[in-house]
Amino acid sequence: MVLAILGSAAYWIFSRLGGNNPIAISLVEKSPEALSGILFKGTPQDPKLGESFQKVEDQKSLHPGTFLHTIYEVEPAGKLDTMMVFVGINHLLVGDEFETRTFQEQRYLLAKITGNNWVMPGPEKVKAKIQAFADSAQVQLSGIFIDKIISEKEVHVLAPIR
């Protein structure tokens, strides 16, 4: 009886936090926005990773209406593995430390994920849902996944189409 009550309470909390929210995927008929930011290469424990995020966050605060974007080019398998992540915003930034990313694709799939960050689906689950949608729509993805952080409770994932 106690296990049933605990299980029900855990499921109720999970649901209230948005754990059962669906991943809404749609086709957008335009190019993804150009991004300016910093490309970080190193390990997840490197303090320069946090510094890169902070520099871009500082620029975001100077440009209202912009959103933080990340593109994980090489994801680490562990804490000591090398990773490569582009951290940027949808605004042209000037300076030697900033680079610009533009996208030639004319369409992209947009996945909207909402809920508390404790119960949001992981990146692999989101990528699998996007790929399944692409397969059913008979479109080929470019292999790039752009995370657009709208708020603590909402993330958009853009997947450009070839």
Steps between C-alpha positions, in 0.01 A plus 500: 500500500782739594681426172185572302455835675867593449484395136182701442647805672820477294302472176280796602807715571662389173185598310462835681860588407424432132651154466211385282497806276524396135783613274324718239675479161422715197652584162618859458544632145793737553871491580611483862618837631869589476680471833804673648692354787794299625619152406631315807731200464602314815370286781173562687700577817706775334421839660518655151169329418323700771685814389380449142140467617539807723641716218208409275249547785648847557444582132147359520420737785620793285271401211138458619294252301791267431522139611790279601575227244731199525624262233681195635734400218680237708318382811712356782444143607652571842636776722851479353403463134550785257192689395435769244204733553402825332328742739333798335208736469281604208667840459812611311786542749820680411840409642789261450364249750165466320427300188186485290305192395265519204287221361440435131200273557166658409286294740530345841308288747413675824451294817349685796567350841333640812513404865729521798865436409503209749253303290567622144590220260869447429665604173506147357126457552432837336728417206326165455157669492626756247651225284174300512308812392753561218463139384121525494517834314758349260759774558872463565655677796837674470623344826518834682287549809474855637374538856323833554446573868177699531476477880573258782176323412510515119760386248471489122712266290552597136604232254582643156384295200724435200 
